[in-house]
C-alpha cells in the first residue's frame, strides 16, 4: 500500500482579508458567487494577492489538479491519497474518484467541497474535508518526504506515506518541518535540480 500526501497544496478559498479587492469582486460578480467561496487563483486574482503572507506559495490550484489527475490515473490499486493545504486543511480523496479534467470544472468542484465539506455520488463519498492534522495522516507510516534538499537515491516506497510539496515556490513551512521531524521522516531527492510537483508525482508512482 502507498499513501501519497500532497503537502501545503496551493488550494484555498479567497481569504477574507482580500475579499473586497476590486479584482476579487469583479470575478465574484462574473461568476455569481460570494467572494470567499471562490478558490484563490493567481491568474485571476494576482493584483489582490500582492500583500498576502506566503504569497509565493498560494493561488496555484492547477498544480494539485494536475497531480491528482496523474495519481488517480495510476494503475496502482492499493493507493491512498490525501491533500494537505497551505492552510492546514486535510482532504481525503476516494481512490475511485474521477476528477474533471477541465480546469474550470475542477475549480467548481473544489468550491463545492470547501462549502459542503464532502462530495458524494451515488451514495458514495468521493471527496471529504476530514478532521485530521498532517501528523495524524502520517502517523504509523514510514514517512518519505520528496525534497530537493534530500538525499539523491532510490528508495522503496511500498508501505510508505510519501509527501510531495504541491506549491509553486519556496520550501516547506517550519510548522510542517516540525511535523516531519516528529515522525522521523527521511528526505529524498529525485534530481540534481529543482523539479515540479507533477514530475515528482510521476517519479513516485513509477517507484512502487
C-alpha positions as CSV (number, residue, x, y, z in Angstrom):
1,X,0.0,0.0,0.0
2,X,1.1,3.5,-0.8
3,X,-0.2,6.7,0.8
4,X,0.5,9.9,-1.1
5,X,0.1,13.1,0.8
6,X,0.3,16.4,-1.2
7,X,1.6,18.8,1.4
8,X,1.0,22.6,1.6
9,X,-1.0,22.4,-1.6
10,X,-1.8,25.7,-3.1
11,X,-5.5,25.2,-2.7
12,X,-7.7,27.5,-0.7
13,X,-10.7,29.8,-0.8
14,X,-10.3,33.6,-1.1
15,X,-9.1,34.9,2.3
16,X,-11.4,37.5,4.0
17,X,-8.5,40.0,4.1
18,X,-8.7,40.5,0.3
19,X,-12.3,39.6,-0.4
20,X,-13.3,43.2,-1.1
21,X,-10.5,43.9,-3.5
22,X,-11.8,45.0,-7.0
23,X,-10.2,42.0,-8.8
24,X,-12.0,39.6,-6.4
25,X,-15.3,41.4,-6.5
26,X,-15.3,41.6,-10.3
27,X,-14.6,37.8,-10.6
28,X,-17.3,37.1,-8.0
29,X,-19.9,39.2,-9.9
30,X,-19.0,37.5,-13.1
31,X,-19.3,34.0,-11.6
32,X,-22.3,34.9,-9.4
33,X,-20.5,33.7,-6.3
34,X,-19.6,35.0,-2.8
35,X,-16.0,36.2,-2.9
36,X,-14.9,34.0,0.0
37,X,-16.5,30.9,-1.6
38,X,-14.2,31.2,-4.7
39,X,-10.9,29.3,-5.0
40,X,-8.0,31.7,-4.9
41,X,-6.3,31.7,-8.3
42,X,-3.3,33.9,-9.1
43,X,-4.1,34.0,-12.8
44,X,-7.3,36.0,-11.9
45,X,-6.6,37.4,-8.5
46,X,-2.9,38.5,-9.0
47,X,-3.3,42.1,-8.0
48,X,-5.4,41.3,-4.9
49,X,-2.7,38.8,-3.7
50,X,0.3,41.2,-3.7
51,X,0.4,41.7,0.0
52,X,-0.7,38.2,1.1
53,X,1.5,36.4,3.6
54,X,3.3,33.4,1.9
55,X,2.2,34.9,-1.4
56,X,4.6,32.9,-3.5
57,X,3.1,29.6,-2.4
58,X,-0.6,30.5,-2.9
59,X,-3.1,30.8,-5.7
60,X,-1.9,27.9,-7.9
61,X,-4.6,25.2,-7.7
62,X,-3.6,24.0,-11.2
63,X,-0.7,22.2,-9.5
64,X,-2.8,20.0,-7.3
65,X,-5.3,19.5,-10.2
66,X,-2.5,18.0,-12.4
67,X,-1.0,15.9,-9.6
68,X,-4.3,14.4,-8.6
69,X,-5.2,13.6,-12.2
70,X,-1.9,11.7,-12.5
71,X,-2.2,9.9,-9.2
72,X,-5.8,8.8,-9.9
73,X,-4.9,7.6,-13.4
74,X,-2.3,5.3,-11.9
75,X,-3.0,1.6,-12.1
76,X,-1.8,1.2,-8.5
77,X,-4.9,-0.2,-6.7
78,X,-3.7,-0.1,-3.1
79,X,-3.3,3.7,-3.1
80,X,-4.5,6.3,-0.6
81,X,-4.5,10.0,-1.4
82,X,-4.7,12.9,0.9
83,X,-4.3,16.6,0.2
84,X,-3.0,18.9,2.9
85,X,-3.4,22.6,2.0
86,X,-1.4,25.7,2.8
87,X,-3.9,26.5,5.5
88,X,-3.7,23.1,7.2
89,X,-7.0,21.7,5.8
90,X,-6.8,18.0,5.1
91,X,-8.8,16.4,2.2
92,X,-9.3,12.7,1.7
93,X,-9.7,11.6,-1.9
94,X,-11.5,8.4,-2.7
95,X,-9.4,6.2,-5.0
96,X,-12.5,5.7,-7.2
97,X,-12.9,9.4,-7.8
98,X,-12.6,10.6,-11.4
99,X,-11.9,14.3,-11.2
100,X,-12.9,16.7,-14.0
101,X,-10.0,17.1,-16.5
102,X,-11.3,20.5,-17.4
103,X,-9.6,23.0,-15.0
104,X,-12.7,25.3,-14.6
105,X,-14.9,22.3,-13.7
106,X,-12.3,21.2,-11.2
107,X,-12.3,24.6,-9.6
108,X,-16.1,24.5,-9.3
109,X,-15.9,21.1,-7.7
110,X,-13.3,22.3,-5.1
111,X,-15.5,25.3,-4.3
112,X,-18.4,22.9,-3.6
113,X,-16.1,20.8,-1.5
114,X,-15.0,23.7,0.7
115,X,-18.6,24.8,1.1
116,X,-20.2,21.4,1.7
117,X,-17.2,19.6,3.3
118,X,-17.8,16.5,1.3
119,X,-18.8,15.4,-2.2
120,X,-21.0,12.3,-2.9
121,X,-22.1,10.5,-6.0
122,X,-24.5,7.5,-6.0
123,X,-24.3,7.5,-2.2
124,X,-20.6,7.2,-2.0
125,X,-18.2,9.8,-0.6
126,X,-15.7,10.8,-3.2
127,X,-14.0,13.8,-1.6
128,X,-14.1,14.9,2.1
129,X,-12.6,17.5,4.3
130,X,-11.5,15.4,7.3
131,X,-10.9,16.4,10.9
132,X,-7.3,15.3,10.8
133,X,-3.9,17.0,11.1
134,X,-0.9,16.4,8.8
135,X,0.7,14.5,11.7
136,X,-2.5,12.3,12.0
137,X,-2.2,11.4,8.3
138,X,1.4,10.4,8.6
139,X,1.5,8.7,12.0
140,X,2.1,4.9,11.8
141,X,3.8,5.0,8.5
142,X,7.4,5.2,7.4
143,X,7.4,8.7,6.0
144,X,9.4,9.8,3.0
145,X,9.5,13.4,2.0
146,X,10.4,14.3,-1.6
147,X,12.6,17.4,-1.3
148,X,15.3,19.0,-3.4
149,X,17.3,19.2,-0.2
150,X,17.1,15.4,0.4
151,X,19.5,12.6,-0.4
152,X,19.6,11.6,-4.1
153,X,18.9,7.8,-4.0
154,X,16.4,5.2,-4.9
155,X,14.0,4.2,-2.1
156,X,11.4,1.5,-1.7
157,X,8.1,3.3,-1.3
158,X,5.7,0.5,-0.8
159,X,4.1,0.8,2.6
160,X,5.2,4.4,3.0
161,X,3.5,7.7,3.3
162,X,5.1,9.8,0.7
163,X,4.9,13.6,1.0
164,X,5.1,15.8,-2.1
165,X,5.0,19.6,-1.9
166,X,2.2,20.8,-4.1
167,X,3.1,24.5,-4.2
168,X,4.9,26.6,-6.9
169,X,7.9,28.1,-5.0
170,X,9.7,28.1,-1.7
171,X,10.3,25.5,0.9
172,X,8.2,23.6,3.4
173,X,7.0,25.9,6.3
174,X,8.7,25.4,9.6
175,X,5.5,24.1,11.2
176,X,5.4,21.4,8.5
177,X,9.1,20.6,9.1
178,X,8.3,20.1,12.8
179,X,5.7,17.5,11.9
180,X,8.2,15.8,9.6
181,X,10.7,15.7,12.4
182,X,8.1,14.3,14.8
183,X,7.5,11.3,12.6
184,X,11.2,10.7,11.8
185,X,10.7,11.4,8.1
186,X,13.5,10.8,5.7
187,X,14.2,13.2,2.9
188,X,14.8,12.0,-0.7
189,X,15.6,14.0,-3.8
190,X,14.7,12.8,-7.3
191,X,17.0,15.1,-9.3
192,X,20.1,17.3,-9.0
193,X,18.0,20.4,-9.6
194,X,14.5,21.6,-8.6
195,X,11.7,19.7,-10.3
196,X,7.9,20.2,-10.4
197,X,5.4,18.5,-8.2
198,X,4.0,16.8,-11.3
199,X,7.4,15.3,-12.2
200,X,7.9,14.2,-8.6
201,X,4.4,12.6,-8.5
202,X,5.3,10.7,-11.7
203,X,8.6,9.5,-10.2
204,X,6.9,8.3,-7.0
205,X,4.2,6.4,-8.9
206,X,6.9,4.8,-11.0
207,X,8.9,3.6,-8.0
208,X,6.3,1.4,-6.2
